[in-house]
Amino acid sequence: MGKNARLLGRITSVSVYALCAGGIAFAQDADPGAETPETVDETRTLETVEVKALTGTLIRGVAPTGTNTLSIDEDLIENIAPASSNDLLANVPQVTNAFNTAPTPGATIANPYNRPNLRNLGASGGATTLVLLNGQRMVGSGVLQTSPDPSTIAPSVLGNVEIVLDGGSSIYGSDAIGGVINFIPRSEVDGIELSVRQGFGDEFDSTNASVLAGKSWDGGNIYAAYNYNQHDDIFGRDRDYVFQDHTARGGTDYRSVNCSPGTVIANDIPFALPTFAVGANLCDETDVLTIYPEQTDHRLFGKFTQDLSDRLTFELSAYSSDRETVHQGQGAGVGTGVRGQGTITAANPYFQSIFGEQSQTVTFSYEDVFGPALESSVDLSAWMVTPQLTWDFSETWQLKLSANYGQSDNVVRTNQINALAEAAALAGTTPETALNPYNVSATNPAVLAAIGDFQVYGDSEQELLQLKSVADGTLFSLPSGDVKLAVGAEFIEEKIDASQGQGPRQALELFSAGSSRDITSVFGEVLFPVFDNETLGSLNASVSARYDSYSDVGDTTNPKIGFTYKPTADVAVRGSWGTSFHAPSLADTGNSVDTRIQVFPISPFLAPGAAPTDYFRPTVAIAGGNPDLKPEEAETYSLGMDWTPMSGALEGLMVSLTYFNVEFTDQIAVLPVLEPGFFSIAAYEPFYTINPTVADALAVGEGLRVENAPSLEALFFATSPYLLVDVRRRNLGSVKTDGLDFGVSYTKDTDIGELHGGVWGTYTLSRDIQAAPGTASVDALQFGVSRLQLVADLGWSMGDFEASLRANHSAGFDASETGDVGSFTTVDLTARWTLPGNDSWRGDTVLSLGVDNLLDEDPPYFDDVDGYANGSTLGRVISVGLKQTF
């Protein structure tokens, strides 16, 4: 296959790649001491496959038996030129929560960064997709999360990304339910590499710059890399597909009444300020909200390798990352942060009666005082260091000992209006203490300063320590090949210390919580060559299993079996079955920082037969973590086929098809109190009480902190609560899904250069979800799930020039009552021209051009609060790049 082959030559199943490269079985059978030129060349060509264990297996030199694994190599990473690793994963159809989007972190502690989700199985504080760096775990990020932030690793240091599309708990333990994403850094850098890429779009600029410097010597290499990435924010007003008034298209008007000027409601009639004309003032909040926040990243990575002897090698790698994201507002539907509303009475000196009424409801905005939206920020930093010792203690056996330690610091600040100060100012009786909602800027500046001084705050420090040992080698030999074995043990300690609270910025009322756990694990894998002859072909089988003992949630054992059958050298049939699990994250357990009692002054959730006055009684919600959580579990299996003709007219063709099936149970979720008919579903009855007593409340909430009330008992002094509901995270849901992963590519050398093209993606056959045991199963494909996601690629290269077109496509879907959502296809253009270096101090110069969303397609219209669905885009963005080596 040519050097510049794209698509499934570089994003394809590893078993297919192995066939194209000349055959893994042949490479592992080669005599390591042979000195023929052919053997030496073969070993060098397959070095990264032969020497290192691939993702999804513990055994060196073999692809994961039976497993479908995607691989993105360094050349394709450079071709896509992503600003972050999350942007890179947005090009992989199986990363269904990010595919064909511009990954955008949220503005609150609930979602401060993007977490890739294979098969979109859902995520709580942890994740159902395991993210690794060179086979090692990464320290977690976030306040209510403990999974790693993939954007910590800059794409410029990556040599490969491998994605296992099967459960992987038998090898890696927790989190690998949907699969595994392994970021593999470059093995070495010799010289200096400088690169810069500048992007330009409509009201958008971005800069990405990297410097890598390294030195190789006999038996060793050292290199370090620094990456700087910065981009502007994009507001809703900058993209015409973002809007809230859908009445012209027969939809709903989602515009806000919290505007400047505002609206007065008197005798149930709205009047628009400042003239008091009948009707409400409406405003599109998305105009002033960032749909893509401003962000700045500083990322460091370093690696040192040294042979200590012929059999002993030491390796040390480390990374550090510091990221700041700044949002204007909190997002569509959540608000700008400058919304104002409440009740004003005749006691307020600014009160203006319309009918002689003594009170009014007012909705308005503080835009004229504080600006159109308040700023929210996310600061995430992380570092990790990983030493590793590799000892070849026999001709075929190797022992790897590694340690892995890291920390993260995370701070999320969301600025808001102080609701208590606002209510007090609306009730003020003098110009010095009162708020003027008819003309906010006419209010006493001291009153406004108090109203604007409020922040929702969260921070955390997380630690991860991982000690791991793995030995693998040939157990014994059979006529059909070598029986290989890998065994290992692992110890993990993880900690989180978090604080959360709200209040005036200099007097935040913070609540802190900390949790830690130890995990001790043993695991093993055996590869057995069942047969290998000219008549029947070859059959390899593998069995792996892992036992994990958690200090807090108990023990679990997870097996996996797989097979790969090759009737001919061109065809491989493979399959696997296994179980996987995800242990509750430390951010979800009973000592999580958000575990509390929330008191709401009203009860918006009313059971059939409730009196209208019950709406004005309090609701008491027990929220946050849960000490009774148990691991989420899954059973997965797959069956696939790869066809790669090795000669003839079809040489260069690759075809891959895999059926997958995932049954995910005990999903960590919260009680769906917003579900229609909630009170008529028997499965939810154990979790709520209507007209609770003090004893009922104390039975579930005693000892927890109380928000918006002095105590639980105090709620029963006057009007008693209408509803007591336990919405703590618990093992409730399930997802059953199956589908097809597919890929076809063809590469051909011609007189006009190398041509390549193909299609790969995933097609969901079924997706059934269940909110809780005992509830009805729902077909998710009938509302809001794209059944088909794919990438198509067409490229050409000749000499020092190459160009390609890549289309990302998400099929449309039925959005139930809100109508159908159309499909979304974006086309990207990339081109690179390599100017050869001289023989002295300067290496190659690479000029690049990229056009993302070449046709400037907008996401499909959807009748909701921001006007679009089934993908996102920055619009057309043109990037020019320069890379120079020395």
Backbone hydrogen bonds, N-H to C=O, Kabsch-Sander energy under -0.5 kcal/mol:
donor,donor_aa,acceptor,acceptor_aa,energy
5,A,2,G,-1.6
9,G,6,R,-2.5
10,R,7,L,-2.1
11,I,7,L,-5.2
12,T,10,R,-0.6
14,V,69,T,-1.1
17,Y,13,S,-2.2
18,A,14,V,-2.6
19,L,15,S,-1.6
20,C,16,V,-2.3
21,A,17,Y,-2.2
22,G,18,A,-0.5
22,G,19,L,-1.1
23,G,18,A,-2.7
27,A,23,G,-1.9
28,Q,24,I,-2.7
29,D,25,A,-1.3
30,A,26,F,-0.7
30,A,27,A,-0.8
34,A,31,D,-1.7
40,V,36,T,-2.3
41,D,37,P,-2.7
42,E,38,E,-2.5
43,T,39,T,-2.5
44,R,40,V,-2.2
45,T,41,D,-2.6
46,L,42,E,-2.2
47,E,44,R,-1.2
49,V,46,L,-0.7
50,E,46,L,-3.6
51,V,47,E,-2.4
52,K,47,E,-0.6
54,L,62,V,-0.8
57,T,54,L,-1.5
61,G,49,V,-0.5
61,G,52,K,-0.8
62,V,59,I,-0.9
67,T,64,P,-1.1
69,T,67,T,-0.6
70,L,163,I,-2.7
72,I,161,V,-2.9
73,D,71,S,-0.5
74,E,159,G,-1.2
77,I,73,D,-2.1
78,E,74,E,-2.2
79,N,75,D,-1.8
80,I,76,L,-2.8
81,A,77,I,-2.2
85,S,153,I,-0.5
88,L,84,S,-1.6
89,L,85,S,-2.2
90,A,86,N,-1.2
91,N,88,L,-1.7
92,V,89,L,-2.0
95,V,92,V,-1.7
96,T,94,Q,-2.0
97,N,117,N,-0.9
98,A,95,V,-1.9
99,F,95,V,-1.9
100,N,90,A,-2.3
101,T,98,A,-1.2
106,G,111,N,-2.4
111,N,108,T,-1.3
119,R,94,Q,-1.9
120,N,117,N,-1.4
121,L,118,L,-0.7
130,L,179,G,-2.1
132,L,130,L,-0.5
132,L,181,I,-3.1
133,L,136,Q,-2.9
134,N,132,L,-0.5
134,N,183,F,-2.7
136,Q,133,L,-1.7
138,M,131,V,-0.6
141,S,147,S,-2.1
144,L,109,I,-0.7
146,T,125,G,-2.7
147,S,125,G,-0.7
152,T,149,D,-1.9
153,I,150,P,-1.7
154,A,152,T,-0.6
157,V,154,A,-1.6
158,L,155,P,-1.5
159,G,184,I,-2.7
160,N,184,I,-1.8
161,V,72,I,-2.0
162,E,182,N,-2.3
163,I,70,L,-2.7
164,V,162,E,-0.5
164,V,180,V,-2.7
165,L,68,N,-2.4
165,L,163,I,-0.5
168,G,176,A,-2.8
169,S,176,A,-0.5
171,I,168,G,-1.3
172,Y,168,G,-2.9
173,G,169,S,-1.2
175,D,581,F,-1.2
176,A,173,G,-0.9
177,I,128,T,-0.9
177,I,175,D,-1.8
178,G,128,T,-3.1
178,G,175,D,-0.5
179,G,128,T,-0.7
180,V,164,V,-1.6
181,I,130,L,-3.1
182,N,162,E,-3.1
182,N,180,V,-0.5
183,F,132,L,-2.7
183,F,181,I,-0.6
184,I,160,N,-2.8
184,I,182,N,-0.6
186,R,157,V,-2.6
191,G,189,V,-0.5
191,G,214,G,-2.7
193,E,212,L,-3.2
194,L,884,Q,-3.0
195,S,210,S,-2.4
196,V,882,L,-2.2
197,R,208,N,-2.6
198,Q,880,V,-2.6
199,G,206,S,-2.7
200,F,878,I,-2.9
201,G,204,F,-2.8
202,D,876,R,-0.5
203,E,201,G,-0.6
204,F,201,G,-1.5
206,S,199,G,-1.8
207,T,230,Q,-3.0
208,N,197,R,-2.4
209,A,228,Y,-2.8
210,S,195,S,-2.6
211,V,226,Y,-2.2
212,L,193,E,-2.6
213,A,224,A,-2.3
214,G,191,G,-2.9
215,K,222,I,-2.6
217,W,220,G,-2.6
219,G,217,W,-0.6
220,G,217,W,-2.3
221,N,305,T,-2.2
222,I,215,K,-2.0
223,Y,303,K,-2.4
224,A,213,A,-2.2
225,A,301,F,-3.0
226,Y,211,V,-2.3
227,N,299,R,-2.8
228,Y,209,A,-3.2
229,N,297,D,-2.0
230,Q,207,T,-2.6
231,H,295,Q,-2.0
232,D,205,D,-2.4
234,I,292,Y,-2.5
236,G,286,T,-1.1
236,G,289,L,-2.1
237,R,287,D,-0.9
238,D,235,F,-1.6
239,R,236,G,-1.4
242,V,239,R,-1.7
243,F,241,Y,-0.7
243,F,866,D,-1.2
246,H,244,Q,-0.9
246,H,252,T,-2.0
249,R,246,H,-1.5
250,G,247,T,-1.8
251,G,246,H,-3.0
254,Y,244,Q,-3.0
254,Y,252,T,-0.8
256,S,283,C,-2.4
259,C,257,V,-1.6
263,T,363,T,-2.8
264,V,271,F,-3.0
265,I,361,T,-3.1
266,A,264,V,-0.6
266,A,269,I,-2.4
269,I,266,A,-1.8
271,F,264,V,-2.9
272,A,277,A,-3.5
273,L,262,G,-2.4
276,F,272,A,-1.5
277,A,272,A,-1.3
279,G,270,P,-2.8
283,C,256,S,-2.0
285,E,283,C,-1.0
287,D,284,D,-1.3
288,V,285,E,-1.5
289,L,285,E,-0.6
290,T,328,Q,-1.6
291,I,234,I,-2.4
291,I,289,L,-0.6
292,Y,234,I,-1.6
294,E,326,V,-1.5
295,Q,231,H,-1.8
296,T,324,E,-2.2
297,D,229,N,-3.2
298,H,322,D,-2.2
299,R,227,N,-2.5
300,L,320,S,-3.3
301,F,225,A,-2.2
302,G,318,A,-2.5
303,K,223,Y,-2.5
304,F,316,L,-3.0
305,T,221,N,-3.1
306,Q,314,F,-2.6
307,D,219,G,-3.1
308,L,306,Q,-0.6
308,L,312,L,-2.5
309,S,312,L,-1.8
313,T,390,T,-2.6
314,F,306,Q,-3.0
315,E,388,Q,-2.9
316,L,304,F,-2.9
317,S,386,T,-2.1
318,A,302,G,-2.2
319,Y,384,M,-2.4
320,S,300,L,-2.1
321,S,382,A,-2.8
322,D,298,H,-2.3
323,R,380,L,-3.0
324,E,296,T,-2.4
325,T,378,V,-2.7
326,V,294,E,-2.8
327,H,325,T,-0.5
327,H,376,S,-3.5
329,G,327,H,-0.7
329,G,374,L,-3.1
330,Q,335,G,-2.6
331,G,335,G,-0.7
334,V,331,G,-1.7
335,G,331,G,-2.4
340,G,364,F,-2.6
342,G,362,V,-1.8
344,I,360,Q,-2.4
345,T,426,L,-0.6
346,A,358,Q,-1.9
348,N,345,T,-1.7
351,F,348,N,-2.1
360,Q,344,I,-2.5
361,T,265,I,-2.1
362,V,342,G,-2.7
363,T,263,T,-2.4
364,F,340,G,-2.8
365,S,259,C,-0.9
366,Y,338,V,-2.4
369,V,366,Y,-1.7
370,F,366,Y,-3.0
371,G,366,Y,-0.5
371,G,367,E,-1.7
374,L,336,T,-2.6
376,S,327,H,-2.6
377,S,413,R,-2.5
378,V,325,T,-2.5
379,D,411,V,-3.1
380,L,323,R,-2.5
380,L,378,V,-0.5
381,S,409,D,-2.5
382,A,321,S,-2.2
383,W,407,Q,-2.5
384,M,319,Y,-2.3
385,V,405,Y,-2.6
386,T,317,S,-3.4
388,Q,315,E,-3.0
389,L,401,L,-3.0
390,T,313,T,-3.0
391,W,399,L,-3.0
392,D,311,R,-2.9
392,D,390,T,-0.5
393,F,391,W,-1.3
394,S,397,W,-1.3
398,Q,472,D,-2.6
399,L,391,W,-2.7
400,K,470,V,-3.0
401,L,389,L,-2.6
402,S,468,K,-2.8
403,A,387,P,-2.2
404,N,466,Q,-1.7
405,Y,385,V,-2.2
406,G,464,L,-2.1
407,Q,383,W,-1.9
408,S,462,Q,-2.0
409,D,381,S,-2.4
410,N,460,S,-2.4
411,V,379,D,-2.6
412,V,458,G,-3.0
413,R,377,S,-2.7
414,T,456,V,-2.8
415,N,375,E,-0.9
415,N,413,R,-0.5
416,Q,454,F,-2.0
418,N,451,I,-3.2
419,A,417,I,-1.0
422,E,418,N,-2.3
423,A,419,A,-2.4
424,A,420,L,-2.2
425,A,421,A,-2.1
426,L,422,E,-2.4
427,A,423,A,-1.4
428,G,425,A,-1.2
433,T,430,T,-1.4
434,A,430,T,-2.1
435,L,425,A,-2.0
439,N,436,N,-0.5
442,A,439,N,-2.1
443,T,440,V,-2.1
444,N,431,P,-0.5
444,N,434,A,-0.6
447,V,444,N,-0.7
448,L,444,N,-2.1
449,A,445,P,-2.5
450,A,446,A,-1.7
451,I,447,V,-2.0
452,G,448,L,-2.4
453,D,449,A,-0.5
453,D,450,A,-0.6
454,F,452,G,-1.2
455,Q,503,G,-2.1
456,V,414,T,-3.2
457,Y,455,Q,-0.6
457,Y,501,G,-3.1
458,G,412,V,-2.0
459,D,499,S,-2.5
460,S,410,N,-2.0
461,E,497,D,-2.3
462,Q,408,S,-2.0
463,E,495,K,-2.0
464,L,406,G,-2.1
465,L,493,E,-2.6
466,Q,404,N,-2.7
467,L,491,F,-2.9
468,K,402,S,-2.6
469,S,489,A,-2.5
470,V,400,K,-2.2
471,A,487,V,-2.9
472,D,398,Q,-2.3
473,G,485,L,-2.1
475,L,473,G,-0.5
475,L,483,V,-3.4
476,F,483,V,-1.1
478,L,481,G,-3.0
481,G,478,L,-1.5
483,V,476,F,-3.3
484,K,482,D,-0.6
484,K,527,L,-1.9
485,L,473,G,-2.6
486,A,525,E,-2.7
487,V,471,A,-2.5
488,G,523,F,-2.4
489,A,469,S,-1.9
490,E,521,S,-2.5
491,F,467,L,-2.7
492,I,519,I,-2.6
493,E,465,L,-2.6
494,E,517,R,-2.0
495,K,463,E,-2.0
496,I,515,S,-2.4
497,D,461,E,-2.3
498,A,513,A,-2.9
499,S,459,D,-2.6
500,Q,511,F,-2.3
501,G,457,Y,-2.3
502,Q,509,E,-1.1
503,G,455,Q,-1.4
507,A,504,P,-1.9
509,E,502,Q,-1.7
510,L,508,L,-1.0
511,F,500,Q,-2.6
513,A,498,A,-2.5
515,S,496,I,-2.5
517,R,494,E,-2.0
519,I,492,I,-2.7
520,T,549,S,-2.2
521,S,490,E,-2.8
522,V,547,Y,-1.9
523,F,488,G,-2.3
524,G,545,A,-2.2
525,E,486,A,-2.7
526,V,543,V,-2.5
527,L,484,K,-2.8
528,F,526,V,-0.5
528,F,541,A,-3.6
530,V,528,F,-1.0
530,V,539,L,-2.0
531,F,539,L,-1.2
533,N,537,G,-2.7
537,G,533,N,-1.9
538,S,566,K,-2.0
539,L,531,F,-2.6
540,N,564,T,-2.5
541,A,528,F,-2.6
542,S,562,G,-2.8
543,V,526,V,-2.0
544,S,560,K,-2.9
545,A,524,G,-2.1
546,R,558,N,-1.4
547,Y,522,V,-2.9
548,D,556,T,-2.8
549,S,520,T,-2.6
550,Y,548,D,-0.6
550,Y,554,G,-2.8
551,S,518,D,-2.1
554,G,550,Y,-0.8
556,T,548,D,-2.2
558,N,546,R,-2.4
560,K,544,S,-2.4
561,I,577,W,-2.8
562,G,542,S,-2.2
563,F,575,G,-2.4
564,T,540,N,-2.4
565,Y,573,V,-3.9
566,K,538,S,-3.1
568,T,571,V,-0.7
571,V,568,T,-0.6
572,A,642,D,-2.6
573,V,565,Y,-3.5
574,R,640,G,-2.8
575,G,563,F,-2.0
576,S,638,S,-2.2
577,W,561,I,-2.4
578,G,636,T,-2.5
579,T,559,P,-1.9
580,S,634,A,-2.5
582,H,632,E,-2.4
588,D,585,S,-2.1
589,T,585,S,-0.7
592,S,589,T,-1.8
595,T,592,S,-1.6
596,R,594,D,-0.5
596,R,623,A,-2.3
597,I,705,R,-2.6
598,Q,596,R,-0.5
598,Q,621,A,-3.1
599,V,707,E,-1.3
600,F,598,Q,-0.5
600,F,619,T,-2.8
603,S,615,Y,-2.6
606,L,604,P,-0.8
610,A,607,A,-1.9
614,D,611,A,-1.9
615,Y,612,P,-1.3
616,F,613,T,-1.5
617,R,614,D,-1.7
619,T,600,F,-2.0
619,T,602,I,-0.5
620,V,723,L,-3.0
621,A,598,Q,-3.0
621,A,619,T,-0.6
622,I,725,V,-2.5
623,A,596,R,-2.7
623,A,621,A,-0.7
626,N,588,D,-2.3
629,L,626,N,-1.3
632,E,582,H,-2.7
633,E,665,T,-2.0
634,A,580,S,-2.2
635,E,663,E,-1.9
636,T,578,G,-2.7
637,Y,661,N,-2.1
638,S,576,S,-2.3
639,L,659,Y,-2.1
640,G,574,R,-3.4
641,M,657,L,-2.7
642,D,572,A,-2.8
643,W,655,V,-2.8
644,T,570,D,-3.1
651,E,648,G,-1.6
652,G,645,P,-0.8
653,L,650,L,-2.2
654,M,745,S,-2.6
655,V,643,W,-2.3
656,S,743,G,-3.0
657,L,641,M,-2.4
658,T,741,D,-2.8
659,Y,639,L,-3.3
660,F,739,G,-2.5
661,N,637,Y,-2.0
662,V,737,T,-3.1
663,E,635,E,-2.3
664,F,662,V,-0.6
664,F,735,V,-3.4
665,T,633,E,-2.8
665,T,663,E,-0.5
667,Q,733,G,-2.7
669,A,667,Q,-0.5
669,A,730,R,-2.6
673,V,671,L,-2.1
675,E,672,P,-1.8
678,F,675,E,-1.4
680,S,677,G,-1.7
681,I,678,F,-1.4
682,A,680,S,-0.7
684,Y,681,I,-1.7
685,E,682,A,-1.3
687,F,684,Y,-1.8
688,Y,685,E,-1.3
689,T,724,L,-2.6
691,N,722,Y,-3.3
697,A,693,T,-2.1
698,L,694,V,-2.6
699,A,695,A,-1.9
700,V,696,D,-0.9
700,V,697,A,-0.6
701,G,697,A,-2.1
702,E,698,L,-1.6
704,L,701,G,-1.9
707,E,597,I,-3.2
715,L,711,S,-0.6
715,L,712,L,-1.2
716,F,713,E,-1.7
717,F,714,A,-1.4
720,S,718,A,-0.6
722,Y,618,P,-2.7
723,L,618,P,-1.2
724,L,689,T,-2.4
725,V,620,V,-2.7
726,D,687,F,-2.8
727,V,622,I,-2.1
727,V,725,V,-0.9
729,R,624,G,-2.7
730,R,669,A,-2.7
732,L,667,Q,-2.8
732,L,730,R,-1.2
733,G,667,Q,-1.3
734,S,770,Q,-1.7
735,V,664,F,-2.6
736,K,768,D,-2.8
737,T,662,V,-2.5
738,D,766,S,-1.8
739,G,660,F,-1.9
740,L,763,Y,-3.0
741,D,658,T,-2.8
742,F,761,G,-2.3
743,G,656,S,-2.2
744,V,759,V,-2.9
745,S,654,M,-2.5
746,Y,757,G,-2.6
747,T,652,G,-1.4
748,K,755,L,-2.9
750,T,753,G,-2.2
753,G,750,T,-1.4
754,E,797,S,-2.8
755,L,748,K,-3.0
756,H,795,G,-2.1
757,G,746,Y,-1.6
758,G,793,D,-2.2
759,V,744,V,-2.5
760,W,791,V,-2.3
761,G,742,F,-2.4
762,T,789,Q,-2.7
763,Y,740,L,-3.0
764,T,787,R,-3.0
765,L,738,D,-2.1
765,L,763,Y,-0.6
766,S,738,D,-1.8
768,D,736,K,-3.0
769,I,778,V,-2.6
770,Q,734,S,-2.2
775,T,772,A,-2.1
778,V,769,I,-3.1
780,A,767,R,-2.6
780,A,778,V,-1.0
781,L,767,R,-0.6
782,Q,779,D,-1.8
783,F,780,A,-1.4
784,G,814,D,-2.5
787,R,812,G,-0.5
789,Q,762,T,-2.3
790,L,809,H,-2.5
791,V,760,W,-3.0
792,A,807,A,-2.5
793,D,758,G,-2.7
794,L,805,L,-2.5
795,G,756,H,-3.2
796,W,803,A,-2.8
797,S,754,E,-2.1
798,M,801,F,-3.0
801,F,798,M,-2.1
802,E,832,R,-2.2
803,A,796,W,-2.8
804,S,830,T,-2.4
805,L,794,L,-3.2
806,R,828,D,-2.6
807,A,792,A,-2.9
808,N,826,T,-2.5
809,H,790,L,-3.0
810,S,824,F,-2.6
811,A,788,L,-2.9
813,F,821,V,-1.9
814,D,781,L,-0.5
815,A,819,G,-1.4
816,S,782,Q,-0.5
818,T,815,A,-1.6
819,G,816,S,-1.8
821,V,813,F,-3.3
824,F,810,S,-2.6
826,T,808,N,-2.2
828,D,806,R,-3.3
829,L,851,V,-2.3
830,T,804,S,-2.3
831,A,849,L,-2.3
832,R,802,E,-2.7
833,W,847,L,-2.7
834,T,800,D,-2.9
835,L,833,W,-0.6
835,L,845,T,-3.9
838,N,842,R,-0.9
843,G,885,T,-3.0
845,T,835,L,-2.6
846,V,883,K,-2.9
847,L,833,W,-2.7
847,L,845,T,-0.5
848,S,881,G,-2.2
849,L,831,A,-2.5
850,G,879,S,-2.8
851,V,829,L,-2.9
852,D,877,V,-2.6
854,L,827,V,-3.8
854,L,851,V,-0.5
856,D,853,N,-2.2
862,F,867,G,-1.3
864,D,862,F,-2.1
869,A,860,P,-1.6
872,S,100,N,-1.4
877,V,852,D,-1.8
878,I,200,F,-3.0
879,S,850,G,-3.3
880,V,198,Q,-2.3
881,G,848,S,-2.4
882,L,196,V,-2.4
883,K,846,V,-2.2
884,Q,194,L,-3.1
885,T,844,D,-1.9
886,F,192,I,-2.7
